[in-house]
Amino acid sequence: MIGELIRGAIAFNAQNSIVCDTVEPLSTPFDAVSYMGTWYNIQHSKGAAFQPESFECTLAKYTNLDVDAGTFTVNNSSTVGFLPRVGVTGSATVAGQPNGQAIVSFFGQKFDEPNYLVMDTDYENYSMVYACEENDMAYLWILSRTPVLDQDILDSLNK
């Protein structure tokens, strides 16, 4: 399923509605301090209205961690051709959520359940993130600390 999500295939039920996969929390406590910083979009599901294929050099920056509150700032940005970098800033909380799961909000959106699920990360090289809303959308991202991810790591994540 992971490779299918990256290539754009999404699971549908008999009513042709999106069905979310069950994503288990990380097996170890999520280390928000180590997760902070810049992550480069290496690969992502196709068809995201908020991430058109024309976007280039997409970054996610996680900053302003309040360890006690379990909150931080999220800034996603991209370039498009020769235009200046554009982006959006939101907020996230890991407080009270299972390991590696967060509620991320842009434009004042309200979510009751985690919508940012870290499936796997080593905090230093890669992160694999899943987001899904039943009957709406399902996306997967492979992120890296550098603009290019080691091919062996990328291949192992795409299996």
GUSEVO-824133 format. One line per field, with one value per atom (N, C-alpha, C, O): atom name; residue number from 1; residue in three letters; x, z, y. Coordinates in steps of 0.05 Angstrom, whole numbers, plus 5000, padded with zeros to 4 digits. Last residue first. Example, Ala and Ser with C-alpha at 12.3 -4.5 7.8 and 13.67 -1.06 7.14 Angstrom:
2
at c(N CA C O N CA C O)
i c(2 2 2 2 1 1 1 1)
aa c(SER SER SER SER ALA ALA ALA ALA)
c1 c(5257 5273 5258 5268 5264 5246 5264 5285)
c3 c(5142 5143 5157 5161 5156 5156 5156 5169)
c2 c(4955 4979 5001 5023 4886 4910 4934 4934)
***
This chain:
159
at c(N CA C O N CA C O N CA C O N CA C O N CA C O N CA C O N CA C O N CA C O N CA C O N CA C O N CA C O N CA C O N CA C O N CA C O N CA C O N CA C O N CA C O N CA C O N CA C O N CA C O N CA C O N CA C O N CA C O N CA C O N CA C O N CA C O N CA C O N CA C O N CA C O N CA C O N CA C O N CA C O N CA C O N CA C O N CA C O N CA C O N CA C O N CA C O N CA C O N CA C O N CA C O N CA C O N CA C O N CA C O N CA C O N CA C O N CA C O N CA C O N CA C O N CA C O N CA C O N CA C O N CA C O N CA C O N CA C O N CA C O N CA C O N CA C O N CA C O N CA C O N CA C O N CA C O N CA C O N CA C O N CA C O N CA C O N CA C O N CA C O N CA C O N CA C O N CA C O N CA C O N CA C O N CA C O N CA C O N CA C O N CA C O N CA C O N CA C O N CA C O N CA C O N CA C O N CA C O N CA C O N CA C O N CA C O N CA C O N CA C O N CA C O N CA C O N CA C O N CA C O N CA C O N CA C O N CA C O N CA C O N CA C O N CA C O N CA C O N CA C O N CA C O N CA C O N CA C O N CA C O N CA C O N CA C O N CA C O N CA C O N CA C O N CA C O N CA C O N CA C O N CA C O N CA C O N CA C O N CA C O N CA C O N CA C O N CA C O N CA C O N CA C O N CA C O N CA C O N CA C O N CA C O N CA C O N CA C O N CA C O N CA C O N CA C O N CA C O N CA C O N CA C O N CA C O N CA C O N CA C O N CA C O N CA C O N CA C O N CA C O N CA C O N CA C O N CA C O N CA C O N CA C O N CA C O N CA C O N CA C O N CA C O N CA C O N CA C O N CA C O N CA C O N CA C O N CA C O N CA C O N CA C O N CA C O N CA C O)
i c(159 159 159 159 158 158 158 158 157 157 157 157 156 156 156 156 155 155 155 155 154 154 154 154 153 153 153 153 152 152 152 152 151 151 151 151 150 150 150 150 149 149 149 149 148 148 148 148 147 147 147 147 146 146 146 146 145 145 145 145 144 144 144 144 143 143 143 143 142 142 142 142 141 141 141 141 140 140 140 140 139 139 139 139 138 138 138 138 137 137 137 137 136 136 136 136 135 135 135 135 134 134 134 134 133 133 133 133 132 132 132 132 131 131 131 131 130 130 130 130 129 129 129 129 128 128 128 128 127 127 127 127 126 126 126 126 125 125 125 125 124 124 124 124 123 123 123 123 122 122 122 122 121 121 121 121 120 120 120 120 119 119 119 119 118 118 118 118 117 117 117 117 116 116 116 116 115 115 115 115 114 114 114 114 113 113 113 113 112 112 112 112 111 111 111 111 110 110 110 110 109 109 109 109 108 108 108 108 107 107 107 107 106 106 106 106 105 105 105 105 104 104 104 104 103 103 103 103 102 102 102 102 101 101 101 101 100 100 100 100 99 99 99 99 98 98 98 98 97 97 97 97 96 96 96 96 95 95 95 95 94 94 94 94 93 93 93 93 92 92 92 92 91 91 91 91 90 90 90 90 89 89 89 89 88 88 88 88 87 87 87 87 86 86 86 86 85 85 85 85 84 84 84 84 83 83 83 83 82 82 82 82 81 81 81 81 80 80 80 80 79 79 79 79 78 78 78 78 77 77 77 77 76 76 76 76 75 75 75 75 74 74 74 74 73 73 73 73 72 72 72 72 71 71 71 71 70 70 70 70 69 69 69 69 68 68 68 68 67 67 67 67 66 66 66 66 65 65 65 65 64 64 64 64 63 63 63 63 62 62 62 62 61 61 61 61 60 60 60 60 59 59 59 59 58 58 58 58 57 57 57 57 56 56 56 56 55 55 55 55 54 54 54 54 53 53 53 53 52 52 52 52 51 51 51 51 50 50 50 50 49 49 49 49 48 48 48 48 47 47 47 47 46 46 46 46 45 45 45 45 44 44 44 44 43 43 43 43 42 42 42 42 41 41 41 41 40 40 40 40 39 39 39 39 38 38 38 38 37 37 37 37 36 36 36 36 35 35 35 35 34 34 34 34 33 33 33 33 32 32 32 32 31 31 31 31 30 30 30 30 29 29 29 29 28 28 28 28 27 27 27 27 26 26 26 26 25 25 25 25 24 24 24 24 23 23 23 23 22 22 22 22 21 21 21 21 20 20 20 20 19 19 19 19 18 18 18 18 17 17 17 17 16 16 16 16 15 15 15 15 14 14 14 14 13 13 13 13 12 12 12 12 11 11 11 11 10 10 10 10 9 9 9 9 8 8 8 8 7 7 7 7 6 6 6 6 5 5 5 5 4 4 4 4 3 3 3 3 2 2 2 2 1 1 1 1)
aa c(LYS LYS LYS LYS ASN ASN ASN ASN LEU LEU LEU LEU SER SER SER SER ASP ASP ASP ASP LEU LEU LEU LEU ILE ILE ILE ILE ASP ASP ASP ASP GLN GLN GLN GLN ASP ASP ASP ASP LEU LEU LEU LEU VAL VAL VAL VAL PRO PRO PRO PRO THR THR THR THR ARG ARG ARG ARG SER SER SER SER LEU LEU LEU LEU ILE ILE ILE ILE TRP TRP TRP TRP LEU LEU LEU LEU TYR TYR TYR TYR ALA ALA ALA ALA MET MET MET MET ASP ASP ASP ASP ASN ASN ASN ASN GLU GLU GLU GLU GLU GLU GLU GLU CYS CYS CYS CYS ALA ALA ALA ALA TYR TYR TYR TYR VAL VAL VAL VAL MET MET MET MET SER SER SER SER TYR TYR TYR TYR ASN ASN ASN ASN GLU GLU GLU GLU TYR TYR TYR TYR ASP ASP ASP ASP THR THR THR THR ASP ASP ASP ASP MET MET MET MET VAL VAL VAL VAL LEU LEU LEU LEU TYR TYR TYR TYR ASN ASN ASN ASN PRO PRO PRO PRO GLU GLU GLU GLU ASP ASP ASP ASP PHE PHE PHE PHE LYS LYS LYS LYS GLN GLN GLN GLN GLY GLY GLY GLY PHE PHE PHE PHE PHE PHE PHE PHE SER SER SER SER VAL VAL VAL VAL ILE ILE ILE ILE ALA ALA ALA ALA GLN GLN GLN GLN GLY GLY GLY GLY ASN ASN ASN ASN PRO PRO PRO PRO GLN GLN GLN GLN GLY GLY GLY GLY ALA ALA ALA ALA VAL VAL VAL VAL THR THR THR THR ALA ALA ALA ALA SER SER SER SER GLY GLY GLY GLY THR THR THR THR VAL VAL VAL VAL GLY GLY GLY GLY VAL VAL VAL VAL ARG ARG ARG ARG PRO PRO PRO PRO LEU LEU LEU LEU PHE PHE PHE PHE GLY GLY GLY GLY VAL VAL VAL VAL THR THR THR THR SER SER SER SER SER SER SER SER ASN ASN ASN ASN ASN ASN ASN ASN VAL VAL VAL VAL THR THR THR THR PHE PHE PHE PHE THR THR THR THR GLY GLY GLY GLY ALA ALA ALA ALA ASP ASP ASP ASP VAL VAL VAL VAL ASP ASP ASP ASP LEU LEU LEU LEU ASN ASN ASN ASN THR THR THR THR TYR TYR TYR TYR LYS LYS LYS LYS ALA ALA ALA ALA LEU LEU LEU LEU THR THR THR THR CYS CYS CYS CYS GLU GLU GLU GLU PHE PHE PHE PHE SER SER SER SER GLU GLU GLU GLU PRO PRO PRO PRO GLN GLN GLN GLN PHE PHE PHE PHE ALA ALA ALA ALA ALA ALA ALA ALA GLY GLY GLY GLY LYS LYS LYS LYS SER SER SER SER HIS HIS HIS HIS GLN GLN GLN GLN ILE ILE ILE ILE ASN ASN ASN ASN TYR TYR TYR TYR TRP TRP TRP TRP THR THR THR THR GLY GLY GLY GLY MET MET MET MET TYR TYR TYR TYR SER SER SER SER VAL VAL VAL VAL ALA ALA ALA ALA ASP ASP ASP ASP PHE PHE PHE PHE PRO PRO PRO PRO THR THR THR THR SER SER SER SER LEU LEU LEU LEU PRO PRO PRO PRO GLU GLU GLU GLU VAL VAL VAL VAL THR THR THR THR ASP ASP ASP ASP CYS CYS CYS CYS VAL VAL VAL VAL ILE ILE ILE ILE SER SER SER SER ASN ASN ASN ASN GLN GLN GLN GLN ALA ALA ALA ALA ASN ASN ASN ASN PHE PHE PHE PHE ALA ALA ALA ALA ILE ILE ILE ILE ALA ALA ALA ALA GLY GLY GLY GLY ARG ARG ARG ARG ILE ILE ILE ILE LEU LEU LEU LEU GLU GLU GLU GLU GLY GLY GLY GLY ILE ILE ILE ILE MET MET MET MET)
c1 c(5186 5178 5151 5141 5203 5184 5176 5161 5243 5217 5196 5172 5285 5274 5247 5229 5296 5286 5273 5253 5314 5290 5278 5254 5361 5340 5313 5293 5390 5383 5361 5344 5395 5379 5371 5349 5389 5405 5387 5366 5355 5356 5373 5371 5368 5369 5372 5390 5365 5349 5349 5331 5359 5375 5359 5340 5324 5338 5354 5363 5264 5292 5303 5293 5202 5217 5246 5252 5149 5176 5192 5195 5080 5104 5128 5128 5015 5039 5062 5064 4943 4969 4992 4989 4876 4897 4923 4926 4811 4838 4856 4851 4753 4764 4791 4793 4735 4718 4728 4713 4776 4757 4739 4730 4837 4811 4791 4789 4905 4881 4857 4856 4975 4952 4928 4930 5040 5015 4993 4993 5110 5087 5062 5062 5175 5152 5127 5122 5238 5213 5192 5191 5310 5285 5261 5264 5356 5357 5330 5326 5346 5370 5370 5382 5299 5303 5327 5327 5282 5306 5315 5336 5214 5234 5259 5257 5148 5175 5194 5189 5099 5100 5127 5130 5069 5096 5097 5095 5013 5021 5049 5053 4968 4996 5008 5013 4921 4920 4948 4951 4886 4911 4909 4896 4820 4838 4864 4865 4795 4793 4812 4819 4812 4812 4810 4823 4799 4797 4795 4778 4835 4820 4820 4839 4863 4844 4828 4808 4900 4877 4855 4831 4920 4926 4899 4878 4943 4922 4932 4951 4954 4965 4942 4924 4964 4942 4955 4965 5005 5000 4975 4965 5043 5018 5013 5016 5086 5089 5064 5065 5047 5074 5075 5067 4981 5000 5026 5028 4972 4969 4988 5009 4980 4958 4954 4935 5012 5002 4978 4959 5026 5030 5021 5021 5002 5004 5008 4995 5015 5013 5014 5026 4997 5005 5001 4985 5024 5002 5013 5036 5035 5044 5020 4998 5054 5033 5044 5060 5087 5081 5058 5045 5135 5109 5103 5113 5192 5181 5155 5152 5181 5191 5178 5156 5186 5172 5185 5198 5206 5223 5210 5222 5173 5189 5207 5222 5157 5144 5158 5156 5174 5179 5163 5157 5143 5153 5160 5154 5131 5135 5147 5159 5102 5107 5110 5094 5114 5114 5121 5143 5088 5093 5093 5074 5105 5097 5105 5126 5079 5100 5088 5065 5067 5059 5083 5104 5070 5070 5061 5050 5076 5050 5047 5025 5131 5110 5082 5067 5156 5158 5135 5123 5143 5138 5135 5114 5181 5170 5167 5186 5194 5180 5167 5144 5185 5199 5182 5159 5193 5180 5197 5220 5183 5200 5183 5161 5186 5170 5189 5209 5191 5203 5181 5160 5199 5180 5194 5207 5220 5235 5217 5220 5159 5187 5199 5190 5095 5112 5139 5141 5067 5085 5102 5121 5033 5057 5077 5100 5007 5007 5034 5055 4984 5012 5012 5018 4931 4947 4977 4993 4911 4903 4921 4925 4949 4941 4935 4952 4966 4939 4930 4906 5010 5001 4973 4957 5049 5026 5019 5021 5120 5093 5072 5076 5188 5168 5141 5140 5216 5230 5210 5215 5216 5198 5213 5222 5258 5254 5235 5237 5255 5252 5245 5228 5285 5277 5277 5295 5261 5280 5268 5244 5245 5244 5266 5286 5256 5241 5241 5237 5280 5296 5283 5296 5235 5259 5276 5285 5200 5193 5217 5220 5203 5223 5218 5231 5156 5163 5181 5174 5176 5165 5175 5198 5169 5184 5172 5159 5136 5140 5156 5157 5087 5115 5118 5105 5020 5039 5068 5071 4995 5003 5022 5038 4944 4972 4978 4968 4899 4905 4935 4951 4879 4894 4897 4897 4816 4842 4853 4839 4784 4786 4814 4834 4742 4769 4767 4752 4688 4698 4726 4732 4659 4679 4688 4695 4630 4616 4635 4627 4667 4647 4632 4621 4727 4708 4687 4690 4795 4767 4750 4757 4861 4842 4814 4809 4897 4884 4864 4850 4955 4933 4923 4938 5001 4976 4952 4929 5051 5045 5018 5011 5045 5064 5058 5060 5007 5000 5019 5010 5038 5014 5006 4998 5077 5085 5062 5065 5040 5056 5065 5062 5016 5000 5017 5010)
c3 c(4993 4991 5001 5001 5001 4980 4977 4958 5040 5047 5026 5033 5010 5033 5041 5049 4974 4965 4987 4982 5011 4995 4985 4986 5028 5048 5033 5041 4980 4995 5015 5018 4967 4950 4964 4961 5012 5004 4990 5000 4988 5007 4996 4972 4981 4968 4989 5006 5017 4992 4976 4960 5083 5062 5036 5034 5115 5127 5106 5110 5082 5087 5100 5095 5075 5080 5087 5096 5040 5049 5051 5031 5053 5046 5056 5077 5031 5044 5034 5011 5039 5028 5044 5068 5024 5036 5023 4998 5034 5022 5037 5061 5041 5032 5019 4995 5067 5047 5036 5023 5123 5110 5091 5097 5115 5125 5109 5085 5130 5117 5131 5155 5123 5131 5116 5092 5143 5130 5141 5164 5132 5145 5128 5104 5147 5130 5145 5168 5147 5161 5140 5118 5152 5139 5158 5182 5184 5155 5142 5122 5238 5226 5196 5184 5253 5262 5249 5249 5232 5247 5258 5270 5227 5225 5240 5260 5208 5213 5211 5194 5210 5208 5215 5227 5239 5232 5233 5255 5218 5231 5221 5198 5226 5218 5233 5257 5251 5222 5210 5186 5308 5295 5265 5254 5317 5316 5302 5287 5314 5339 5341 5362 5287 5284 5311 5330 5255 5280 5274 5258 5223 5222 5249 5265 5219 5241 5240 5255 5177 5173 5194 5188 5196 5181 5178 5177 5243 5234 5219 5228 5265 5251 5239 5227 5315 5303 5291 5306 5310 5317 5304 5284 5330 5318 5328 5352 5357 5328 5315 5291 5403 5393 5364 5347 5410 5410 5397 5383 5446 5422 5424 5438 5487 5490 5466 5465 5444 5471 5471 5457 5396 5401 5429 5436 5352 5379 5379 5364 5310 5315 5344 5360 5263 5289 5292 5277 5204 5221 5248 5255 5146 5173 5189 5188 5079 5098 5125 5128 5021 5041 5059 5056 4969 4981 5001 4999 4941 4958 4970 4980 4879 4907 4921 4914 4814 4834 4862 4867 4776 4785 4806 4814 4795 4775 4787 4805 4858 4833 4812 4810 4921 4900 4875 4873 4986 4961 4943 4948 5055 5034 5009 5011 5119 5094 5072 5070 5185 5162 5138 5136 5249 5224 5201 5199 5318 5294 5269 5269 5372 5356 5332 5325 5437 5413 5398 5410 5489 5467 5441 5424 5535 5522 5500 5492 5545 5566 5554 5562 5498 5507 5527 5527 5446 5474 5485 5483 5390 5406 5435 5447 5345 5368 5385 5395 5284 5303 5327 5329 5225 5251 5272 5276 5158 5180 5206 5207 5098 5122 5144 5149 5029 5055 5076 5073 4961 4983 5009 5011 4907 4932 4956 4970 4873 4874 4901 4915 4845 4867 4867 4861 4806 4797 4820 4815 4832 4821 4811 4807 4891 4863 4853 4865 4947 4939 4909 4902 4957 4971 4964 4973 4929 4921 4933 4921 4910 4933 4924 4912 4869 4869 4893 4896 4895 4874 4879 4891 4954 4938 4918 4923 4948 4961 4942 4918 4966 4950 4964 4989 4993 4973 4954 4930 5024 5011 4989 4970 5080 5051 5041 5048 5142 5127 5098 5093 5195 5167 5156 5160 5263 5242 5215 5211 5308 5300 5279 5278 5326 5301 5291 5267 5375 5353 5326 5305 5405 5404 5379 5365 5401 5387 5385 5365 5396 5406 5391 5370 5416 5396 5409 5430 5443 5448 5426 5419 5396 5417 5420 5402 5356 5378 5400 5422 5332 5333 5358 5378 5323 5333 5331 5330 5261 5289 5297 5281 5221 5224 5254 5270 5178 5206 5208 5199 5120 5132 5162 5171 5100 5113 5123 5134 5039 5064 5075 5061 5000 5010 5037 5054 4964 4983 4993 4994 4933 4920 4938 4928 4960 4954 4940 4937 4972 4951 4943 4921 4982 4989 4967 4946 4960 4960 4970 4966 4968 4973 4974 4987 4914 4940 4943 4924 4879 4882 4911 4930 4876 4872 4875 4874 4890 4861 4856 4832 4945 4933 4903 4893 4950 4958 4945 4935 4932 4917 4924 4907 4972 4945 4928 4912 5014 5016 4988 4980 5000 5000 5000 4987)
c2 c(4999 4971 4966 4944 5050 5046 5017 5011 5048 5060 5055 5055 5026 5010 5021 5006 5068 5042 5026 5013 5107 5112 5085 5081 5082 5088 5092 5081 5079 5055 5059 5042 5134 5117 5091 5081 5187 5164 5144 5137 5244 5222 5199 5193 5312 5286 5264 5266 5354 5355 5329 5325 5326 5338 5338 5322 5300 5323 5338 5361 5282 5278 5303 5325 5245 5269 5262 5240 5222 5214 5239 5254 5219 5235 5220 5207 5206 5196 5213 5220 5212 5220 5208 5202 5215 5198 5205 5205 5245 5244 5225 5220 5231 5256 5253 5258 5186 5197 5224 5239 5198 5181 5197 5219 5226 5233 5215 5217 5218 5208 5219 5220 5216 5232 5221 5215 5196 5189 5207 5214 5198 5210 5203 5204 5182 5174 5182 5174 5212 5209 5201 5212 5209 5206 5206 5201 5225 5223 5224 5238 5233 5245 5245 5262 5206 5233 5247 5272 5161 5158 5185 5187 5139 5160 5151 5136 5123 5114 5138 5155 5148 5119 5107 5086 5199 5191 5160 5148 5229 5204 5196 5188 5275 5274 5251 5252 5277 5277 5279 5283 5253 5259 5258 5239 5283 5260 5268 5287 5330 5316 5293 5283 5393 5364 5352 5361 5453 5439 5409 5400 5507 5482 5468 5472 5554 5551 5526 5524 5549 5565 5561 5564 5484 5508 5523 5511 5437 5454 5478 5491 5371 5394 5410 5399 5328 5343 5368 5385 5269 5297 5307 5296 5214 5224 5252 5258 5193 5200 5210 5216 5158 5164 5170 5153 5189 5166 5174 5194 5252 5235 5211 5213 5288 5269 5251 5236 5333 5328 5309 5314 5349 5320 5313 5289 5397 5388 5358 5343 5454 5425 5419 5434 5505 5496 5466 5454 5538 5527 5519 5526 5575 5568 5559 5571 5566 5569 5561 5542 5596 5576 5583 5604 5607 5612 5590 5568 5639 5617 5625 5648 5675 5672 5649 5640 5643 5659 5656 5635 5611 5632 5650 5670 5552 5566 5586 5581 5556 5550 5566 5590 5527 5546 5537 5513 5522 5511 5534 5558 5504 5523 5509 5487 5501 5487 5507 5526 5503 5520 5503 5492 5496 5482 5502 5518 5499 5513 5496 5484 5458 5470 5483 5480 5429 5443 5454 5458 5409 5390 5403 5389 5439 5438 5418 5410 5429 5424 5422 5405 5443 5415 5410 5389 5477 5481 5452 5440 5493 5471 5480 5490 5525 5536 5514 5518 5485 5502 5509 5500 5453 5449 5465 5459 5460 5469 5467 5479 5428 5430 5438 5424 5446 5442 5443 5456 5433 5435 5428 5407 5441 5446 5451 5471 5460 5449 5455 5473 5449 5458 5444 5421 5423 5445 5456 5470 5389 5377 5399 5393 5421 5415 5404 5410 5413 5409 5401 5378 5415 5435 5432 5447 5372 5399 5420 5441 5318 5335 5363 5376 5285 5294 5310 5315 5234 5253 5261 5247 5230 5221 5242 5266 5244 5246 5235 5232 5253 5238 5242 5242 5292 5275 5262 5261 5351 5332 5317 5329 5361 5364 5343 5319 5392 5367 5374 5391 5427 5427 5399 5383 5421 5430 5428 5426 5367 5395 5401 5387 5317 5319 5348 5353 5321 5312 5316 5318 5338 5355 5347 5365 5294 5319 5338 5352 5232 5251 5278 5283 5184 5204 5226 5236 5121 5149 5168 5168 5068 5082 5110 5120 5052 5033 5045 5034 5099 5090 5072 5075 5073 5093 5081 5057 5046 5043 5065 5074 5061 5066 5064 5080 5033 5036 5039 5022 5071 5049 5054 5077 5096 5100 5074 5058 5098 5082 5086 5081 5139 5133 5118 5126 5109 5128 5120 5096 5074 5090 5114 5135 5038 5063 5083 5106 4999 4993 5018 5019 5039 5018 5015 5027 5047 5056 5033 5010 5070 5049 5061 5081 5100 5103 5081 5074 5115 5097 5100 5103 5146 5159 5141 5151 5129 5131 5142 5148 5129 5147 5151 5173 5087 5115 5135 5156 5044 5052 5080 5095 5040 5047 5056 5074 5025 5049 5058 5081 4976 5000 5025 5045)
***
